[in-house]
C-alpha cells in the first residue's frame, strides 16, 4: 500500500471520540465485569449533541429519566471521572 492510500485510511480509523463517547468509554470500563454489560448500558450522542442512555433496549432521553437510582448514580460517577480526567 502506498503512502497516499495509508493517509486516506488513517483518518477513518483514528477518529477522536466525542465527549459522550469518552464518557461512555469510561462507563464501559466501569461496568465491564458487572451484569450491566449484558443489559446493554450505553451512552450515545444524539444528533442534537445531547446524551441518550440505552439500557435493556430502552432509550432514555437523559440520565434523570433512567428509573433505576443505582444506574443513574453510576452514570453520574462516569461523568465525574471524565471531568476529573480532563481538569
Phi and psi restraints in degrees (value plus and minus 20) as a CYANA .aco file:
   2 UNK   PHI    -103.4   -63.4
   2 UNK   PSI     147.7   187.7
   3 UNK   PHI     -81.7   -41.7
   3 UNK   PSI     -56.4   -16.4
   4 UNK   PHI     -84.0   -44.0
   4 UNK   PSI     -62.4   -22.4
   5 UNK   PHI     -84.8   -44.8
   5 UNK   PSI     -59.9   -19.9
   6 UNK   PHI     -83.9   -43.9
   6 UNK   PSI     -63.8   -23.8
   7 UNK   PHI     -82.5   -42.5
   7 UNK   PSI     -50.1   -10.1
   8 UNK   PHI     -96.3   -56.3
   8 UNK   PSI     -50.8   -10.8
   9 UNK   PHI    -100.2   -60.2
   9 UNK   PSI     -60.6   -20.6
  10 UNK   PHI     -75.2   -35.2
  10 UNK   PSI     -67.4   -27.4
  11 UNK   PHI     -79.4   -39.4
  11 UNK   PSI     -49.1    -9.1
  12 UNK   PHI     -92.1   -52.1
  12 UNK   PSI     -52.3   -12.3
  13 UNK   PHI    -102.2   -62.2
  13 UNK   PSI     -63.0   -23.0
  14 UNK   PHI    -124.9   -84.9
  14 UNK   PSI      58.1    98.1
  15 UNK   PHI    -117.9   -77.9
  15 UNK   PSI     112.0   152.0
  16 UNK   PHI     -86.4   -46.4
  16 UNK   PSI     123.7   163.7
  17 UNK   PHI     -96.2   -56.2
  17 UNK   PSI     128.4   168.4
  18 UNK   PHI     -93.5   -53.5
  18 UNK   PSI     151.8   191.8
  19 UNK   PHI     -78.8   -38.8
  19 UNK   PSI     -63.9   -23.9
  20 UNK   PHI     -81.7   -41.7
  20 UNK   PSI     -60.4   -20.4
  21 UNK   PHI     -82.7   -42.7
  21 UNK   PSI     -60.2   -20.2
  22 UNK   PHI     -85.8   -45.8
  22 UNK   PSI     -62.5   -22.5
  23 UNK   PHI     -85.5   -45.5
  23 UNK   PSI     -60.4   -20.4
  24 UNK   PHI     -83.5   -43.5
  24 UNK   PSI     -57.2   -17.2
  25 UNK   PHI     -80.8   -40.8
  25 UNK   PSI     -63.0   -23.0
  26 UNK   PHI     -82.9   -42.9
  26 UNK   PSI     -65.4   -25.4
  27 UNK   PHI     -78.8   -38.8
  27 UNK   PSI     -65.0   -25.0
  28 UNK   PHI     -82.0   -42.0
  28 UNK   PSI     -57.5   -17.5
  29 UNK   PHI     -84.2   -44.2
  29 UNK   PSI     -60.6   -20.6
  30 UNK   PHI     -85.8   -45.8
  30 UNK   PSI     -53.7   -13.7
  31 UNK   PHI    -122.0   -82.0
  31 UNK   PSI     -15.6    24.4
  32 UNK   PHI     -75.2   -35.2
  32 UNK   PSI     -49.5    -9.5
  33 UNK   PHI    -135.6   -95.6
  33 UNK   PSI      10.1    50.1
  34 UNK   PHI    -142.0  -102.0
  34 UNK   PSI     144.6   184.6
  35 UNK   PHI     -84.2   -44.2
  35 UNK   PSI     -35.3     4.7
  36 UNK   PHI     -85.0   -45.0
  36 UNK   PSI     -42.9    -2.9
  37 UNK   PHI     -81.3   -41.3
  37 UNK   PSI     -65.7   -25.7
  38 UNK   PHI     -88.6   -48.6
  38 UNK   PSI     -41.5    -1.5
  39 UNK   PHI    -105.9   -65.9
  39 UNK   PSI     -23.1    16.9
  40 UNK   PHI      53.7    93.7
  40 UNK   PSI      10.7    50.7
  41 UNK   PHI     -83.5   -43.5
  41 UNK   PSI     104.3   144.3
  42 UNK   PHI    -177.0  -137.0
  42 UNK   PSI     124.5   164.5
  43 UNK   PHI    -122.2   -82.2
  43 UNK   PSI     116.0   156.0
  44 UNK   PHI    -152.9  -112.9
  44 UNK   PSI     120.0   160.0
  45 UNK   PHI    -103.3   -63.3
  45 UNK   PSI     110.6   150.6
  46 UNK   PHI    -102.3   -62.3
  46 UNK   PSI     146.1   186.1
  47 UNK   PHI     -77.6   -37.6
  47 UNK   PSI     -45.3    -5.3
  48 UNK   PHI    -106.0   -66.0
  48 UNK   PSI     -12.7    27.3
  49 UNK   PHI      44.9    84.9
  49 UNK   PSI      17.1    57.1
  50 UNK   PHI    -133.3   -93.3
  50 UNK   PSI     153.0   193.0
  51 UNK   PHI    -111.8   -71.8
  51 UNK   PSI     112.9   152.9
  52 UNK   PHI    -138.5   -98.5
  52 UNK   PSI     117.2   157.2
  53 UNK   PHI    -129.0   -89.0
  53 UNK   PSI     111.3   151.3
  54 UNK   PHI    -134.1   -94.1
  54 UNK   PSI     110.8   150.8
  55 UNK   PHI    -174.1  -134.1
  55 UNK   PSI     112.6   152.6
  56 UNK   PHI      33.4    73.4
  56 UNK   PSI      21.5    61.5
  57 UNK   PHI      41.3    81.3
  57 UNK   PSI      -2.9    37.1
  58 UNK   PHI    -130.2   -90.2
  58 UNK   PSI     115.0   155.0
  59 UNK   PHI    -122.9   -82.9
  59 UNK   PSI     115.1   155.1
  60 UNK   PHI    -136.7   -96.7
  60 UNK   PSI     116.0   156.0
  61 UNK   PHI     -92.2   -52.2
  61 UNK   PSI     -39.2     0.8
  62 UNK   PHI    -178.0  -138.0
  62 UNK   PSI     149.2   189.2
  63 UNK   PHI     -80.6   -40.6
  63 UNK   PSI     -59.5   -19.5
  64 UNK   PHI     -86.8   -46.8
  64 UNK   PSI     -37.1     2.9
  65 UNK   PHI     -99.9   -59.9
  65 UNK   PSI     -34.9     5.1
  66 UNK   PHI     -85.7   -45.7
  66 UNK   PSI     104.7   144.7
  67 UNK   PHI     -94.1   -54.1
  67 UNK   PSI     -39.1     0.9
  68 UNK   PHI    -115.0   -75.0
  68 UNK   PSI      97.7   137.7
  69 UNK   PHI     -81.4   -41.4
  69 UNK   PSI     -56.5   -16.5
  70 UNK   PHI     -87.4   -47.4
  70 UNK   PSI     -55.9   -15.9
  71 UNK   PHI     -90.5   -50.5
  71 UNK   PSI     -62.4   -22.4
  72 UNK   PHI     -77.2   -37.2
  72 UNK   PSI     -65.2   -25.2
  73 UNK   PHI     -83.8   -43.8
  73 UNK   PSI     -60.2   -20.2
  74 UNK   PHI     -81.2   -41.2
  74 UNK   PSI     -61.3   -21.3
  75 UNK   PHI     -84.1   -44.1
  75 UNK   PSI     -62.2   -22.2
  76 UNK   PHI     -84.6   -44.6
  76 UNK   PSI     -57.3   -17.3
  77 UNK   PHI     -83.7   -43.7
  77 UNK   PSI     -60.0   -20.0
  78 UNK   PHI     -84.5   -44.5
  78 UNK   PSI     -60.8   -20.8
  79 UNK   PHI     -84.0   -44.0
  79 UNK   PSI     -62.4   -22.4
  80 UNK   PHI     -81.6   -41.6
  80 UNK   PSI     -62.2   -22.2
  81 UNK   PHI     -81.4   -41.4
  81 UNK   PSI     -60.1   -20.1
  82 UNK   PHI     -84.5   -44.5
  82 UNK   PSI     -64.5   -24.5
  83 UNK   PHI     -80.9   -40.9
  83 UNK   PSI     -64.0   -24.0
  84 UNK   PHI     -83.4   -43.4
  84 UNK   PSI     -57.5   -17.5
  85 UNK   PHI     -89.0   -49.0
  85 UNK   PSI     -54.5   -14.5
  86 UNK   PHI    -115.1   -75.1
  86 UNK   PSI     -26.2    13.8
